[in-house]
């Protein structure tokens, strides 16, 4: 168990360490302490990052788990930090290590991450938990919004959101039928999602066009960070809710409908992205089976080797988080931070 008060499961925490499950303990245990941030960035003013995590086993009901999260927010004084990141984890409760490191470096420790687990099974086996997940996530957002409205506007933190894979689906559909207006009304300033499953109804809603609750200037979907940078600078600055989904990510383009219907990305043979095989044809059940195999292979990233392909988004995270979350570090500064991220990722594999 940690010996710091800045994390769940640590000193004076309302969350018991043994209730966090494997992924929750890993997330808490890989927090970057203030001393390391100072040394790595050659600064002297870093703060101790806050990481809050409430496991499925930490309480019995959604409301009780949200109450625990709020108690942890109050205990750690998380809302006094400049950045508060709401994280929707994957099915197992996993929170991307590179994303977590990136936030703490970019914010120089002036950050708090809040994560609530909704399942303990791998994402393909957690599809029955998505509804539970987005309901729990929305309860948390609503409760936090009330706290923020009670604060003077000048003292409110910048509220960010992050979701990966099934976590992207869960956090997006928590705002189903409210488009971008729902995020704005609940003081969620900016959001980044990677590997959004095509089953996300919110994604479908905001992409349909001509919706009264959607400000289309605020939303963007991109294949990778280079694709994002092709957009004109003034248009990029307006974006607040961004999805990065690789065209060749098998996880994002998998659903049971592959058994009986050709997906949109296989219907046109002339306008496919370069990363998709031009000669692939839809066949049932062959396409469905191939996608399952592709998903299995896509979930084996190599530590310390960041790529932007399939379900590996590590090479995209730093660039997107710097831009979408409004940090705007220089190119040279990003090169240095990326070196630190690669080092940390390699070291974790050696533990």
N, C-alpha and C positions, 0 to 999 in steps of 0.2 A: 504494500500500500504506500502511496506517496506521503512524503513528510512535509508537504507545503499546504497552505490554506487556499491557494489559488486555483485548485482543481476539485472536481467532485471525487468523493472517495478519500480525500485527504483530511487534514486537520480541521476539526469542527464542521465537517461536511454533513449535510442532512441525508446524503446518499451513501449507502453502505458499499464499500469497495467490492465485496463479493457478489453484489447484484448487477455489476456492470457487464458481465459476460466477457469473452475473450477480446472482441473488437473494441468494446468500451474501454477496457483496461489498456489496450495497446494505444488507443487514441490519447488517453490521459497520460500514459507513461512516456510518450514521445514529445511532450510539450518542450519547447525551447526556452530554457531559463534566461533571465535577464543578462546574466554574466556572459552567456554564450552569444547572445545577440550583440552585445557591446563589442565583444572580441571579434566576432565574425565581420561586423560592419564597420569596425574601427570608430565607434562612437562611445559616448559616455552617458547618454540620457535615456537609454531604453527602460521600459517598464516591464514588470512581470506579467506575461500574458495569462489570461484566464481561460480555462477550458472547463465547461460544464457539460456533463453527460448524464442522462437519466436512462437507465436500462429498462427493458420490458419487465424484468423481475424486481425493479426498484419499488414498484407499487402495483396494485391490482387493476386500477381503472385509468382511463385516459385523464380524467379530472385530477386524480391523485398524483399521476406522473407530472402533469403540468404544474400542479401546486408545488411539487418538489423542485421543478426547474425554476419556478419563480422564487422559491425560498433560497435557492443557490444563487440566483441573480442578485437578490438583496444581500445575502451574506457576503458575497465577493465584491459588492458594489460595481457590478458589471456595467450598469448604465452610466457610470461615470467615465467609462473609456470612450475614446473617440470613435471606435468602430465596434459594432456588435454584429456578429455573423450568425445567422440562423442556418443550421445545417440539417438537411434531410439525408440520412445515411443510406447505403445500399441495403439489400434485404438482410444481410448478416449483421448489420449495424456498423459496417466498415465506413470509416471516414478517410478520404484520400490523404495520405501522409504528405505528399508534395503540396497539395492545396493548403494544408494546415501550416506547414513550414513557410510557405510563400506569404500567407497573410501575416504571420508573426514577424517576418523580416520586413515586409513592406510597411507595416504599421509600427515597426520598431517597438513591438511589445504592447503598444497602446490599443489592445484589442481583447475581445471576449468572444469565444465560440460557444454556442448553445446547441446541443444535439439531443434529440429524443429518439430512442430506438423503438421500432414498431414490429420487428421480426428478428428471429435468430437463425433463419434458414437462408441458404443461397437464393439469390433473386429469382431464378426460374421456379423455385419452390415456394416463393413468398407472394405470388400473384394474388392469393386469397387474402393477403394482409394489406393490400393497397388502400382499400376503402378505410380500414381502421387507421392506416398511417396518415392519410390526408385529413381525416376528421381530427385526429390528435394534433396534427401540425396546425390546423386552423384554430383550434382552441388555444394553442400556445400563442399564435400570432394575435388573436383577438385580445387575450389577456395582456400581452406585452403592449399592444396599441393603447390600451387604457392607461397603463403606466406612463407611456410617452406623452399622451395628451394632458396628463396631470403635471408634466414638467414644463418649465419655461422653454420656449422654442430654442433659445440660444444655448441651452444646456443639454439638449437632446443629442444622443449619439447618432452617427450615420449608421442606419440599419441596413445590413447587407444580407443576401440569401445565396445559398449554394446547394445544388443537388446534383448527384451523379447517378446515372443509370436509373434504377427503380426509385432512388431518392429524388431524381428530377421529376419523375411522374407524380410522386406523392406530393411534393411541394407545389407543383403547378396546379394539380387538380384540387388542391385546397382552395384555389381561387377560381374554380370553375364557375362560368356564367357571370364573372365580374371583370373579365379582360384585364387590361392594365389599370383600370380604375380601382380595382380591389386592392392592388398593391399600394397605390398612392394613398387611398383612404386609410390604410393601415400602417402608414409611415414606413413602408419598405422602400428604401431609397433606390437600391440597385440590386440586381440579381444576375447570377451566372449559372447556367446549367450545362453539363456535359453529358453526351450520350443519352439524350432524351428518348425513351421508347416511343414508337409511333402510336402506341395506344393512349398517349396523353390527350385527353379531350380539350384541355386548355390550349395546348399547342395547336390543335386543329382549329379551335375557335379563333385565335388571334391571327392565324395564317389565312383565314377564309376571306378577309377583306370586308370593308363596308359594315363594320360592327360599331354600334354607338358607344360601347364601353371599351373600345380599343383605340388608343392613340398609336397609329402605325409608325410614327417617327421614333417611338420609344423602344420598339421591338425589332430584333434582328436575329437571323439564323445563318450560321456560317459553317463551312467545312473545316476550316482551320484558321490560325492566326493570320496567315498570309492572305487568305480569302477576305478576312475582316479588314485588313489594311488596304485593300483595293477600293473600299468605299471612300468617298470624299471626306476630308477631315471634318468639315463643318457638319456633315450628316452623322459621322461617328460620334461626335460630341453630344448629340441628342439622345443616343442610345442609352437605355437604362436597364433593360431586361433582355439579356442576350443568351442565345442557345448556340453551343458549338456541338455539332453532330457530324461526325465523319460520314461521308457518303458510303464508305465501305465498312462501317461498323455493323457487324452482324447482330449484336445485342440490341441496337436501336431499331433495327428493321426486322425483328422477329415477332411473330404472333401466330396463334393457332389458325388464323384465316389463310395462311399459306397452304393449308391442306385443300382448300376449295376455291381460292381466288388468286389471280396473279396480282402481286403488289404493284403500286404505282411506279416504283423504281425499275420494274421489269417490263412495263407495258410499252415503253418507247425504246426502239433500238437506235434511233438516230440522234437523240438528244441526251444521252447518258453522260454523267460526269466521267472524266478521264480515269478516275480510280475504280470504276466499275467495269468488269469485263464486257466488251461490246458484243460478244457472241453468245452470252448466256441466255437461255430460253427458259420459260416457266414450264415445269412439269410437276405433277402431283403423283405421289407424295415425295418425289425426289428433292424438290426445292426445300421442302420442310425439313427433311433429314439432313440435307447439306448445311442448312442454317444452324441446326443443332451442333453439328461437328464444328462449324466455323466459330460458334460461340465458345465452345470448349477451348479451341485453340487461341481465341482472342483474349482469354483471361489469364495469360501467362507472360506478363511483361518481364523484361530482364532488368534487374536492379541496377541503377546507375546509368542505364542506356535509355534516354528519353526519346520517344518516337511520337509521330502524329499520324497514326494509322490504326485502323480497326478500332478496338475499344481502349486503346492506350492514348490518353489525352495529356500525359505529363509534359510533352513538348509545347503544348498550347497554353497551359495553365498560367505561367508567369506573365506572358504577354497579355492574355485576356484579363487577368485580375488587375494588372497594372492599369489597363485602359478602362475597363468597365467599372471597376470599383473607384476610379478617380484618383489614383496615386500619381501617375505620370512621372515615373523615374526616367532618367536619361538612358540612352542605349548602353553606355559604358557601365552605369550602375546596375543595369539588368544583367549584363554579362557576368559581373561579379556575383550577384545573387544567384544566378543560374549555376555557377560553379559550386556554391554552397549547397544548393538543392541536390545536385548530383552527388556531392560528397556525402550528404546525409543519407540519401537513398542507398548508396553503396554500403555505408556503415551499418545501416539497419539490417541489411542482408547478412552481415557478418556477426550479428549478435547471437 
